Amino acid sequence: MKLFLQHFALPPKVIEAHEKFGWKSPSRRKMQADALRRQNTRGLRQQCIAGLRVLMYVAMADGIVSAEEANVLASYLEARLALLSVEHDSQLTGHLLDSAATLTVTPRSLKTAVGAIAQDRDYFTLILDCTLGLVEVEGEVNALALHVLETLAAAGTAAGWLVAGEATSRLTNLCLGSEWELRA
């Protein structure tokens, strides 16, 4: 802090750093909260990574992730965090979405991710809906999206989440706008 001389009738005024430079170092409480958020992000990333792999595989089919595709990814993250009973936090969602940009998905990791997703009915339904949302955003079913949908259909049928025998016919009719039927 530096005292500046002012008019003789006024007492000297102390100018704080944030007043002069527009920036103030974070408080100890804020730094601890940020550290806790980063720690939670690392733990929750493990819970969301399988779905992110599947969705990024479809989103990156054309080489870029558009704003609409990013919205679908953000919706997935918020829904997945809600399934995990995590309180809504837009910064947490932003951190997880930023980490998704660094994912490189191989066919082997895709198969592993689909297997992990098929373990839970709610998670499987969420990923299936988001994948169909990405296909809808693209406007057409390309070869990579078709591969992902076939892999999801096979895993869903094996797990019992999709009606047996109808997954293949639903997949072939996807371009015509038919819906997937989930077993109750």
Contacts in CASP RR format, 6 or more apart in sequence:
PFRMAT RR
TARGET T0000
AUTHOR 0000-0000-0000
METHOD contacts of the structure
MODEL  1
MKLFLQHFALPPKVIEAHEKFGWKSPSRRKMQADALRRQNTRGLRQQCIA
GLRVLMYVAMADGIVSAEEANVLASYLEARLALLSVEHDSQLTGHLLDSA
ATLTVTPRSLKTAVGAIAQDRDYFTLILDCTLGLVEVEGEVNALALHVLE
TLAAAGTAAGWLVAGEATSRLTNLCLGSEWELRA
1 14 0 8 1.000
1 15 0 8 1.000
1 16 0 8 1.000
2 15 0 8 1.000
3 12 0 8 1.000
3 13 0 8 1.000
3 14 0 8 1.000
4 12 0 8 1.000
4 13 0 8 1.000
4 15 0 8 1.000
5 12 0 8 1.000
6 12 0 8 1.000
6 13 0 8 1.000
16 24 0 8 1.000
17 23 0 8 1.000
17 24 0 8 1.000
17 25 0 8 1.000
18 24 0 8 1.000
26 34 0 8 1.000
37 89 0 8 1.000
37 91 0 8 1.000
37 92 0 8 1.000
37 95 0 8 1.000
38 95 0 8 1.000
40 92 0 8 1.000
41 92 0 8 1.000
41 95 0 8 1.000
41 96 0 8 1.000
41 99 0 8 1.000
44 81 0 8 1.000
44 84 0 8 1.000
44 86 0 8 1.000
44 92 0 8 1.000
44 96 0 8 1.000
45 96 0 8 1.000
45 99 0 8 1.000
47 80 0 8 1.000
47 84 0 8 1.000
48 77 0 8 1.000
48 80 0 8 1.000
48 81 0 8 1.000
48 96 0 8 1.000
49 103 0 8 1.000
49 113 0 8 1.000
50 112 0 8 1.000
50 113 0 8 1.000
50 114 0 8 1.000
50 115 0 8 1.000
50 116 0 8 1.000
50 117 0 8 1.000
51 76 0 8 1.000
51 80 0 8 1.000
51 113 0 8 1.000
51 117 0 8 1.000
51 123 0 8 1.000
51 127 0 8 1.000
52 73 0 8 1.000
52 76 0 8 1.000
52 77 0 8 1.000
52 96 0 8 1.000
52 99 0 8 1.000
52 100 0 8 1.000
52 103 0 8 1.000
53 103 0 8 1.000
53 105 0 8 1.000
53 109 0 8 1.000
53 110 0 8 1.000
53 113 0 8 1.000
54 105 0 8 1.000
54 110 0 8 1.000
54 113 0 8 1.000
54 114 0 8 1.000
54 117 0 8 1.000
54 127 0 8 1.000
54 131 0 8 1.000
54 148 0 8 1.000
54 152 0 8 1.000
55 72 0 8 1.000
55 73 0 8 1.000
55 76 0 8 1.000
55 100 0 8 1.000
55 127 0 8 1.000
55 130 0 8 1.000
55 131 0 8 1.000
55 134 0 8 1.000
56 65 0 8 1.000
56 73 0 8 1.000
56 100 0 8 1.000
56 103 0 8 1.000
56 105 0 8 1.000
57 105 0 8 1.000
57 110 0 8 1.000
57 144 0 8 1.000
57 148 0 8 1.000
58 131 0 8 1.000
58 134 0 8 1.000
58 135 0 8 1.000
58 144 0 8 1.000
58 145 0 8 1.000
58 148 0 8 1.000
59 65 0 8 1.000
59 69 0 8 1.000
59 72 0 8 1.000
59 73 0 8 1.000
59 134 0 8 1.000
60 105 0 8 1.000
61 138 0 8 1.000
61 142 0 8 1.000
61 143 0 8 1.000
61 144 0 8 1.000
61 145 0 8 1.000
62 138 0 8 1.000
62 142 0 8 1.000
65 73 0 8 1.000
65 101 0 8 1.000
66 137 0 8 1.000
68 137 0 8 1.000
69 134 0 8 1.000
69 137 0 8 1.000
70 97 0 8 1.000
72 130 0 8 1.000
72 133 0 8 1.000
72 134 0 8 1.000
72 137 0 8 1.000
73 97 0 8 1.000
73 100 0 8 1.000
73 130 0 8 1.000
74 93 0 8 1.000
74 94 0 8 1.000
74 97 0 8 1.000
75 130 0 8 1.000
76 126 0 8 1.000
76 127 0 8 1.000
76 130 0 8 1.000
77 93 0 8 1.000
77 94 0 8 1.000
77 96 0 8 1.000
77 97 0 8 1.000
78 88 0 8 1.000
78 93 0 8 1.000
79 126 0 8 1.000
79 130 0 8 1.000
80 123 0 8 1.000
80 126 0 8 1.000
81 88 0 8 1.000
81 89 0 8 1.000
81 92 0 8 1.000
81 93 0 8 1.000
82 88 0 8 1.000
83 122 0 8 1.000
83 123 0 8 1.000
83 126 0 8 1.000
86 92 0 8 1.000
105 113 0 8 1.000
110 148 0 8 1.000
110 151 0 8 1.000
111 151 0 8 1.000
114 148 0 8 1.000
114 151 0 8 1.000
114 152 0 8 1.000
114 155 0 8 1.000
115 155 0 8 1.000
117 123 0 8 1.000
117 124 0 8 1.000
117 127 0 8 1.000
117 152 0 8 1.000
117 155 0 8 1.000
118 124 0 8 1.000
118 155 0 8 1.000
118 156 0 8 1.000
118 158 0 8 1.000
118 159 0 8 1.000
118 161 0 8 1.000
119 159 0 8 1.000
121 159 0 8 1.000
121 161 0 8 1.000
124 152 0 8 1.000
124 155 0 8 1.000
124 156 0 8 1.000
124 159 0 8 1.000
124 161 0 8 1.000
125 161 0 8 1.000
125 182 0 8 1.000
127 152 0 8 1.000
128 152 0 8 1.000
128 180 0 8 1.000
131 145 0 8 1.000
131 148 0 8 1.000
131 149 0 8 1.000
131 152 0 8 1.000
132 149 0 8 1.000
132 174 0 8 1.000
132 180 0 8 1.000
134 145 0 8 1.000
135 141 0 8 1.000
135 145 0 8 1.000
135 149 0 8 1.000
135 174 0 8 1.000
138 145 0 8 1.000
140 175 0 8 1.000
141 149 0 8 1.000
141 174 0 8 1.000
141 175 0 8 1.000
146 171 0 8 1.000
149 171 0 8 1.000
149 174 0 8 1.000
150 171 0 8 1.000
153 162 0 8 1.000
153 167 0 8 1.000
153 168 0 8 1.000
153 170 0 8 1.000
153 171 0 8 1.000
154 167 0 8 1.000
156 162 0 8 1.000
156 167 0 8 1.000
157 164 0 8 1.000
157 165 0 8 1.000
157 167 0 8 1.000
160 183 0 8 1.000
161 182 0 8 1.000
161 183 0 8 1.000
162 170 0 8 1.000
162 180 0 8 1.000
162 181 0 8 1.000
162 182 0 8 1.000
162 183 0 8 1.000
163 181 0 8 1.000
163 182 0 8 1.000
163 183 0 8 1.000
166 181 0 8 1.000
167 180 0 8 1.000
170 178 0 8 1.000
170 179 0 8 1.000
170 180 0 8 1.000
170 181 0 8 1.000
END
